[in-house]
Amino acid sequence: MAERNEKKRKRIENTQKQQNKKQDGEVKKEERDGSSEEMAKKGQEIQAKSNPNKKFKKVFPYGNYKSYYGYRIGKGPEREEDPRIRVLKKEWFEGKDCLDIGCNSGVVTIQIAKKYNCKSILGLDIDSALIEEAFWYLRKFVKMEFAEKKNTNNTNVKAVQDVNESEQCTNKSSNEGADNGSSHQSSCERNLSDIVSFRQENFVRSRPHDKQYDTILCLSVTKWIHLNWGDDGLITAFGKIWRLLRPGGVFVLEPQPWSSYERNRRVSETTRSNYRDIKYRPDFFREMLLDKIGFRRVEVVTSDLSGTRTGFNRPIFAYYK
């Protein structure tokens, strides 16, 4: 009896020892795993410190690319005209109230105002950082415009003085110079900063505007509206544009092709999901805008945009309300 009890006691002790060893092994494993995670984390920190200039790929789910015009136009976008501007009609903008949806950093918005003498033009973009950049470009354009006018006035005055050598003509040229100065001051009362404005806004989700426009631009933007808010979002945007246009107004549209959707469908989970559900591809936009939204007619502004970089040779359309 005593012998059986002793064997039973030894079995219990052995079992307890095995359990203790197992627990000790699990604890050590957790310690090793934790140590490995800490080491990996430290390794990443060390790698980041050792490669401070390493660039990580940024994602722009709304097409809100930084330096977009530098890539599309050139390194000095404020000095090089976007090829799209050359195919637009002056009568759409001169003395008109205009809206540019998805203006990015505002370079094209400013160039249109400068070239075609808009009464007003408002640029909208979903990215507040790009709107800040747009205001920076506006200030730069205003300074350039002021310098150009000043140089022109100085050149004109000098030419008059060189031709007229008599005292009477000199006095006359001085008066003309004074007149030029006053007209320059008058033009400065309405420079680009008085014509152009920018605002951060999600056009699809925003409240209705409190004014209407003669011309609305939507250049290479519809894809991003479509991928982020689907067919319903695109229809909402088109309907809102039609309501914001005055009778006889023009909607200038540059849609991206379906192949461009395919290249950008994976920028976010939202775009990936919406891409699979899209029914109204760009080829259907004309029918949608004319038959469903209510535009009277459409004009093909250009089907082949020359002078543009590879991948941006897109057709441009003008829809009339």
VOPAGU-2260 file (C-alpha; in pm, 1 decimal, decimal comma):
REM VOPAGU-2260
SITE   aa  ch    i         X         Y         Z
SITE  MET   A    0       0,0       0,0       0,0
SITE  ALA   A    1     277,3     236,7      96,6
SITE  GLU   A    2     462,6     141,8    -220,8
SITE  ARG   A    3     161,8     228,0    -437,3
SITE  ASN   A    4     123,6     566,9    -268,3
SITE  GLU   A    5     492,1     641,3    -329,2
SITE  LYS   A    6     460,7     561,2    -701,4
SITE  LYS   A    7     150,2     778,4    -725,0
SITE  ARG   A    8     331,8    1067,0    -556,3
SITE  LYS   A    9     624,5    1038,6    -800,0
SITE  ARG   A   10     388,1    1040,3   -1099,0
SITE  ILE   A   11     225,1    1360,6    -972,2
SITE  GLU   A   12     564,4    1522,1    -919,0
SITE  ASN   A   13     677,0    1426,2   -1270,2
SITE  THR   A   14     355,3    1561,9   -1419,2
SITE  GLN   A   15     398,7    1887,8   -1229,5
SITE  LYS   A   16     760,3    1919,6   -1346,7
SITE  GLN   A   17     655,3    1868,8   -1709,5
SITE  GLN   A   18     386,3    2136,2   -1677,5
SITE  ASN   A   19     637,1    2376,9   -1523,0
SITE  LYS   A   20     882,1    2314,1   -1805,6
SITE  LYS   A   21     610,9    2372,1   -2060,8
SITE  GLN   A   22     510,2    2700,7   -1898,2
SITE  ASP   A   23     874,2    2808,0   -1877,9
SITE  GLY   A   24     914,2    2729,8   -2249,7
SITE  GLU   A   25     607,3    2937,6   -2341,5
SITE  VAL   A   26     730,1    3229,7   -2135,0
SITE  LYS   A   27    1071,5    3214,5   -2299,8
SITE  LYS   A   28     908,4    3193,2   -2643,1
SITE  GLU   A   29     701,3    3503,4   -2569,7
SITE  GLU   A   30    1014,6    3679,1   -2452,0
SITE  ARG   A   31    1193,1    3578,5   -2772,0
SITE  ASP   A   32     900,4    3690,9   -2987,5
SITE  GLY   A   33     876,2    4021,3   -2806,2
SITE  SER   A   34    1246,9    4065,7   -2836,3
SITE  SER   A   35    1226,7    3992,6   -3209,4
SITE  GLU   A   36     952,3    4250,9   -3259,4
SITE  GLU   A   37    1152,0    4507,6   -3067,3
SITE  MET   A   38    1460,1    4426,4   -3268,6
SITE  ALA   A   39    1268,2    4454,2   -3594,6
SITE  LYS   A   40    1123,2    4785,9   -3485,0
SITE  LYS   A   41    1465,1    4912,8   -3385,6
SITE  GLY   A   42    1598,8    4786,7   -3716,2
SITE  GLN   A   43    1338,7    4987,3   -3903,8
SITE  GLU   A   44    1418,0    5296,0   -3699,9
SITE  ILE   A   45    1788,2    5251,9   -3767,1
SITE  GLN   A   46    1719,6    5200,4   -4137,3
SITE  ALA   A   47    1504,0    5513,9   -4149,6
SITE  LYS   A   48    1775,7    5713,0   -3976,0
SITE  SER   A   49    2043,8    5574,8   -4203,7
SITE  ASN   A   50    1832,1    5656,7   -4513,3
SITE  PRO   A   51    1666,8    5990,1   -4428,2
SITE  ASN   A   52    1640,2    6085,2   -4795,1
SITE  LYS   A   53    1464,9    5766,5   -4902,5
SITE  LYS   A   54    1140,0    5852,2   -5082,5
SITE  PHE   A   55     828,1    5651,7   -5011,8
SITE  LYS   A   56     560,4    5623,3   -5276,9
SITE  LYS   A   57     270,4    5856,4   -5202,9
SITE  VAL   A   58     -86,1    5779,8   -5297,2
SITE  PHE   A   59    -322,4    6045,1   -5435,0
SITE  PRO   A   60    -672,8    5889,9   -5427,2
SITE  TYR   A   61    -842,6    6203,9   -5563,9
SITE  GLY   A   62    -592,2    6278,3   -5837,8
SITE  ASN   A   63    -454,8    6551,4   -5611,5
SITE  TYR   A   64    -102,1    6511,3   -5743,0
SITE  LYS   A   65     168,8    6745,8   -5624,2
SITE  SER   A   66     351,0    6928,7   -5904,9
SITE  TYR   A   67      87,2    6802,8   -6150,7
SITE  TYR   A   68     138,9    7088,6   -6396,5
SITE  GLY   A   69     514,7    7056,8   -6368,1
SITE  TYR   A   70     473,0    6700,1   -6494,1
SITE  ARG   A   71     207,4    6776,9   -6753,6
SITE  ILE   A   72     338,5    7109,5   -6883,6
SITE  GLY   A   73     699,9    7156,3   -6778,1
SITE  LYS   A   74     930,9    7268,5   -6501,4
SITE  GLY   A   75     815,6    7630,2   -6514,9
SITE  PRO   A   76     435,5    7593,2   -6544,1
SITE  GLU   A   77     376,1    7958,5   -6457,7
SITE  ARG   A   78     570,7    8057,6   -6770,2
SITE  GLU   A   79     469,4    7778,9   -7011,5
SITE  GLU   A   80     112,9    7775,3   -7140,1
SITE  ASP   A   81     -93,0    7459,0   -7107,5
SITE  PRO   A   82    -176,8    7328,0   -7460,4
SITE  ARG   A   83    -543,7    7294,9   -7363,3
SITE  ILE   A   84    -579,3    7670,9   -7329,0
SITE  ARG   A   85    -497,8    7721,0   -7696,9
SITE  VAL   A   86    -806,0    7525,2   -7810,8
SITE  LEU   A   87   -1051,6    7708,2   -7583,4
SITE  LYS   A   88   -1266,6    7990,5   -7722,2
SITE  LYS   A   89   -1222,7    8344,8   -7599,4
SITE  GLU   A   90   -1598,6    8412,1   -7601,7
SITE  TRP   A   91   -1649,1    8147,2   -7334,4
SITE  PHE   A   92   -1445,9    8351,5   -7086,6
SITE  GLU   A   93   -1414,0    8718,0   -7179,9
SITE  GLY   A   94   -1624,7    8921,1   -6936,6
SITE  LYS   A   95   -1777,9    8599,7   -6800,0
SITE  ASP   A   96   -1813,5    8439,6   -6456,2
SITE  CYS   A   97   -1632,7    8105,5   -6465,0
SITE  LEU   A   98   -1581,3    7800,2   -6242,9
SITE  ASP   A   99   -1291,4    7551,6   -6258,9
SITE  ILE   A  100   -1369,3    7220,7   -6082,6
SITE  GLY   A  101   -1063,3    7025,8   -5967,3
SITE  CYS   A  102    -819,9    7311,3   -6029,5
SITE  ASN   A  103    -521,8    7140,6   -5859,5
SITE  SER   A  104    -257,8    7411,4   -5798,3
SITE  GLY   A  105    -451,6    7664,0   -6005,6
SITE  VAL   A  106    -204,2    7724,7   -6288,5
SITE  VAL   A  107    -455,6    7671,1   -6571,6
SITE  THR   A  108    -720,0    7869,6   -6381,9
SITE  ILE   A  109    -485,4    8169,7   -6362,6
SITE  GLN   A  110    -364,4    8135,3   -6722,1
SITE  ILE   A  111    -724,1    8135,5   -6851,4
SITE  ALA   A  112    -805,4    8447,8   -6649,2
SITE  LYS   A  113    -492,7    8619,4   -6775,5
SITE  LYS   A  114    -531,0    8526,7   -7143,7
SITE  TYR   A  115    -908,5    8555,4   -7187,6
SITE  ASN   A  116    -995,6    8841,2   -6947,0
SITE  CYS   A  117   -1255,4    8668,1   -6732,1
SITE  LYS   A  118   -1486,5    8880,7   -6523,4
SITE  SER   A  119   -1426,6    8627,9   -6244,2
SITE  ILE   A  120   -1305,6    8270,0   -6211,2
SITE  LEU   A  121   -1323,3    8045,8   -5904,6
SITE  GLY   A  122   -1102,3    7737,3   -5874,5
SITE  LEU   A  123   -1215,4    7448,3   -5653,1
SITE  ASP   A  124   -1012,9    7152,7   -5529,3
SITE  ILE   A  125   -1067,8    6887,7   -5264,0
SITE  ASP   A  126    -709,7    6919,8   -5135,0
SITE  SER   A  127    -649,3    7217,0   -4902,4
SITE  ALA   A  128    -271,9    7194,2   -4956,8
SITE  LEU   A  129    -320,8    7240,6   -5330,9
SITE  ILE   A  130    -543,3    7541,7   -5266,6
SITE  GLU   A  131    -264,5    7696,9   -5060,1
SITE  GLU   A  132     -27,2    7631,3   -5349,9
SITE  ALA   A  133    -278,5    7789,5   -5588,9
SITE  PHE   A  134    -278,2    8110,4   -5384,9
SITE  TRP   A  135     102,6    8103,0   -5389,8
SITE  TYR   A  136      98,7    8077,9   -5770,2
SITE  LEU   A  137    -157,3    8359,8   -5787,8
SITE  ARG   A  138      69,6    8590,1   -5590,0
SITE  LYS   A  139     358,3    8493,0   -5819,2
SITE  PHE   A  140     155,1    8567,6   -6134,5
SITE  VAL   A  141      45,6    8904,1   -5992,4
SITE  LYS   A  142     410,7    9001,0   -5927,4
SITE  MET   A  143     508,6    8891,1   -6279,0
SITE  GLU   A  144     217,5    9085,4   -6428,3
SITE  PHE   A  145     312,9    9397,9   -6232,7
SITE  ALA   A  146     675,6    9369,6   -6346,6
SITE  GLU   A  147     567,7    9325,2   -6710,9
SITE  LYS   A  148     343,7    9632,7   -6697,9
SITE  LYS   A  149     613,2    9839,0   -6529,9
SITE  ASN   A  150     871,6    9741,6   -6791,7
SITE  THR   A  151     625,9    9815,8   -7072,8
SITE  ASN   A  152     541,7   10160,0   -6933,6
SITE  ASN   A  153     908,0   10248,1   -6883,2
SITE  THR   A  154     988,5   10138,7   -7240,4
SITE  ASN   A  155     703,6   10346,0   -7384,7
SITE  VAL   A  156     805,8   10659,1   -7196,9
SITE  LYS   A  157    1170,8   10622,3   -7304,3
SITE  ALA   A  158    1069,8   10579,4   -7669,1
SITE  VAL   A  159     864,5   10898,6   -7661,5
SITE  GLN   A  160    1148,6   11091,1   -7499,5
SITE  ASP   A  161    1400,8   10969,2   -7758,8
SITE  VAL   A  162    1184,2   11071,9   -8053,9
SITE  ASN   A  163    1080,3   11412,8   -7915,6
SITE  GLU   A  164    1391,0   11620,8   -7850,2
SITE  SER   A  165    1236,2   11964,2   -7818,2
SITE  GLU   A  166    1135,5   12113,5   -7484,6
SITE  GLN   A  167     773,3   12123,3   -7587,3
SITE  CYS   A  168     772,3   11760,9   -7693,9
SITE  THR   A  169     965,4   11668,7   -7382,5
SITE  ASN   A  170     697,8   11827,7   -7166,0
SITE  LYS   A  171     435,6   11652,5   -7371,1
SITE  SER   A  172     607,1   11316,8   -7332,3
SITE  SER   A  173     630,1   11377,5   -6959,0
SITE  ASN   A  174     256,5   11434,0   -6948,5
SITE  GLU   A  175     201,2   11117,5   -7148,2
SITE  GLY   A  176     421,4   10934,0   -6903,6
SITE  ALA   A  177     209,1   11065,0   -6618,1
SITE  ASP   A  178    -103,6   10951,1   -6802,2
SITE  ASN   A  179      48,3   10607,5   -6850,1
SITE  GLY   A  180     119,8   10589,3   -6481,1
SITE  SER   A  181    -237,3   10677,2   -6392,5
SITE  SER   A  182    -376,5   10416,8   -6636,1
SITE  HIS   A  183    -135,9   10161,1   -6488,7
SITE  GLN   A  184    -269,7   10241,6   -6144,9
SITE  SER   A  185    -622,5   10200,9   -6278,1
SITE  SER   A  186    -542,7    9857,7   -6426,3
SITE  CYS   A  187    -383,4    9755,3   -6096,9
SITE  GLU   A  188    -714,0    9823,3   -5930,6
SITE  ARG   A  189    -832,9    9508,2   -6106,6
SITE  ASN   A  190    -540,3    9273,2   -6138,4
SITE  LEU   A  191    -542,5    8892,8   -6137,5
SITE  SER   A  192    -599,1    8873,8   -5762,2
SITE  ASP   A  193    -928,7    9060,9   -5813,5
SITE  ILE   A  194   -1040,1    8819,9   -6085,4
SITE  VAL   A  195    -914,5    8481,6   -5961,1
SITE  SER   A  196   -1010,2    8311,6   -5634,8
SITE  PHE   A  197    -970,4    7961,7   -5493,1
SITE  ARG   A  198   -1159,6    7749,9   -5243,0
SITE  GLN   A  199   -1117,9    7405,4   -5088,6
SITE  GLU   A  200   -1432,8    7207,6   -5162,5
SITE  ASN   A  201   -1555,5    6855,8   -5233,5
SITE  PHE   A  202   -1778,6    6948,5   -5526,7
SITE  VAL   A  203   -1978,5    6623,9   -5515,8
SITE  ARG   A  204   -2069,9    6662,0   -5146,5
SITE  SER   A  205   -2080,2    7041,0   -5110,0
SITE  ARG   A  206   -2389,4    7255,1   -5070,1
SITE  PRO   A  207   -2524,4    7436,9   -5378,8
SITE  HIS   A  208   -2339,9    7756,9   -5471,7
SITE  ASP   A  209   -2513,8    8090,1   -5423,4
SITE  LYS   A  210   -2437,2    8208,5   -5778,0
SITE  GLN   A  211   -2444,2    8083,2   -6134,4
SITE  TYR   A  212   -2169,7    8077,9   -6395,9
SITE  ASP   A  213   -2135,6    8134,6   -6769,8
SITE  THR   A  214   -1863,4    7873,1   -6815,3
SITE  ILE   A  215   -1768,5    7569,6   -6605,4
SITE  LEU   A  216   -1447,3    7371,2   -6659,4
SITE  CYS   A  217   -1391,7    7010,1   -6558,6
SITE  LEU   A  218   -1054,1    6907,4   -6700,1
SITE  SER   A  219    -924,8    6554,5   -6628,0
SITE  VAL   A  220   -1137,5    6527,5   -6313,0
SITE  THR   A  221   -1433,9    6299,6   -6394,8
SITE  LYS   A  222   -1230,8    5980,6   -6345,2
SITE  TRP   A  223   -1153,9    6072,9   -5985,3
SITE  ILE   A  224   -1515,2    6166,1   -5912,0
SITE  HIS   A  225   -1623,3    5838,1   -6070,8
SITE  LEU   A  226   -1375,6    5616,6   -5886,4
SITE  ASN   A  227   -1438,8    5775,0   -5546,3
SITE  TRP   A  228   -1817,9    5821,7   -5557,9
SITE  GLY   A  229   -1928,3    5582,1   -5829,2
SITE  ASP   A  230   -2198,2    5634,5   -6090,8
SITE  ASP   A  231   -2422,7    5816,1   -5841,8
SITE  GLY   A  232   -2147,2    6064,4   -5758,4
SITE  LEU   A  233   -2077,5    6135,5   -6125,0
SITE  ILE   A  234   -2447,3    6190,9   -6201,4
SITE  THR   A  235   -2470,6    6420,6   -5897,9
SITE  ALA   A  236   -2173,6    6624,3   -6023,3
SITE  PHE   A  237   -2313,3    6654,4   -6377,3
SITE  GLY   A  238   -2656,2    6754,8   -6245,8
SITE  LYS   A  239   -2504,8    7017,3   -6017,8
SITE  ILE   A  240   -2298,6    7159,1   -6305,1
SITE  TRP   A  241   -2610,6    7192,9   -6522,3
SITE  ARG   A  242   -2796,0    7378,6   -6245,7
SITE  LEU   A  243   -2500,6    7613,6   -6182,8
SITE  LEU   A  244   -2481,0    7717,7   -6548,7
SITE  ARG   A  245   -2675,8    8016,5   -6671,7
SITE  PRO   A  246   -2896,5    7965,6   -6980,3
SITE  GLY   A  247   -2665,9    7947,2   -7282,5
SITE  GLY   A  248   -2371,3    7859,7   -7057,0
SITE  VAL   A  249   -2090,5    7623,6   -7156,5
SITE  PHE   A  250   -1959,7    7314,6   -6978,9
SITE  VAL   A  251   -1602,5    7236,3   -7094,6
SITE  LEU   A  252   -1526,6    6870,0   -7026,2
SITE  GLU   A  253   -1202,0    6674,8   -7065,2
SITE  PRO   A  254   -1285,5    6315,6   -6958,9
SITE  GLN   A  255   -1019,8    6053,3   -6897,3
SITE  PRO   A  256   -1044,0    5729,4   -7101,0
SITE  TRP   A  257   -1140,7    5396,9   -6943,7
SITE  SER   A  258    -782,4    5273,6   -6972,9
SITE  SER   A  259    -686,9    5549,4   -6727,5
SITE  TYR   A  260    -943,5    5414,4   -6479,6
SITE  GLU   A  261    -782,1    5072,9   -6503,9
SITE  ARG   A  262    -439,2    5211,8   -6419,4
SITE  ASN   A  263    -563,2    5396,1   -6109,4
SITE  ARG   A  264    -831,8    5165,5   -5974,9
SITE  ARG   A  265    -615,5    5033,3   -5689,3
SITE  VAL   A  266    -519,9    5364,0   -5523,8
SITE  SER   A  267    -765,1    5292,4   -5238,6
SITE  GLU   A  268   -1019,3    5035,9   -5123,2
SITE  THR   A  269   -1296,7    5276,5   -5225,0
SITE  THR   A  270   -1170,4    5318,1   -5580,1
SITE  ARG   A  271   -1114,0    4943,6   -5614,1
SITE  SER   A  272   -1470,1    4871,7   -5505,0
SITE  ASN   A  273   -1632,6    5145,3   -5716,2
SITE  TYR   A  274   -1433,8    5046,5   -6023,9
SITE  ARG   A  275   -1599,3    4702,4   -6022,7
SITE  ASP   A  276   -1948,2    4856,9   -6001,1
SITE  ILE   A  277   -1920,0    5132,7   -6263,5
SITE  LYS   A  278   -2179,2    5097,5   -6539,7
SITE  TYR   A  279   -2155,0    5436,0   -6711,6
SITE  ARG   A  280   -1813,5    5437,5   -6876,3
SITE  PRO   A  281   -1674,6    5755,1   -7043,0
SITE  ASP   A  282   -1816,9    5651,8   -7381,6
SITE  PHE   A  283   -2163,4    5694,6   -7226,5
SITE  PHE   A  284   -2104,2    6051,7   -7098,3
SITE  ARG   A  285   -2234,2    6219,5   -7415,3
SITE  GLU   A  286   -2564,6    6032,4   -7398,8
SITE  MET   A  287   -2594,8    6099,4   -7025,9
SITE  LEU   A  288   -2529,1    6474,1   -7053,9
SITE  LEU   A  289   -2758,8    6526,8   -7353,4
SITE  ASP   A  290   -3046,5    6287,9   -7283,2
SITE  LYS   A  291   -3051,7    6262,6   -6904,2
SITE  ILE   A  292   -2895,2    6582,8   -6768,4
SITE  GLY   A  293   -3045,9    6818,1   -7028,4
SITE  PHE   A  294   -2770,3    6987,5   -7229,3
SITE  ARG   A  295   -2891,0    7105,3   -7572,0
SITE  ARG   A  296   -2588,9    7017,4   -7783,9
SITE  VAL   A  297   -2222,2    6921,3   -7774,6
SITE  GLU   A  298   -1923,5    7045,0   -7971,2
SITE  VAL   A  299   -1597,3    6854,6   -8006,6
SITE  VAL   A  300   -1340,1    7120,9   -7921,5
SITE  THR   A  301   -1055,3    6889,8   -8014,1
SITE  SER   A  302   -1011,8    6516,7   -8056,9
SITE  ASP   A  303    -634,2    6536,6   -8088,6
SITE  LEU   A  304    -451,0    6775,1   -7854,6
SITE  SER   A  305    -111,9    6848,2   -8008,8
SITE  GLY   A  306     186,1    6963,0   -7806,9
SITE  THR   A  307      90,7    6765,1   -7499,4
SITE  ARG   A  308     286,2    6495,7   -7320,9
SITE  THR   A  309     226,5    6123,3   -7365,1
SITE  GLY   A  310     -84,7    6007,5   -7181,6
SITE  PHE   A  311    -253,7    6348,6   -7181,6
SITE  ASN   A  312    -370,4    6358,1   -7542,4
SITE  ARG   A  313    -738,3    6360,3   -7447,9
SITE  PRO   A  314   -1042,2    6494,4   -7635,5
SITE  ILE   A  315   -1216,4    6806,6   -7504,0
SITE  PHE   A  316   -1589,8    6872,8   -7540,5
SITE  ALA   A  317   -1811,8    7178,5   -7496,8
SITE  TYR   A  318   -2169,4    7112,7   -7380,1
SITE  TYR   A  319   -2416,6    7400,5   -7419,2
SITE  LYS   A  320   -2708,5    7454,5   -7185,1
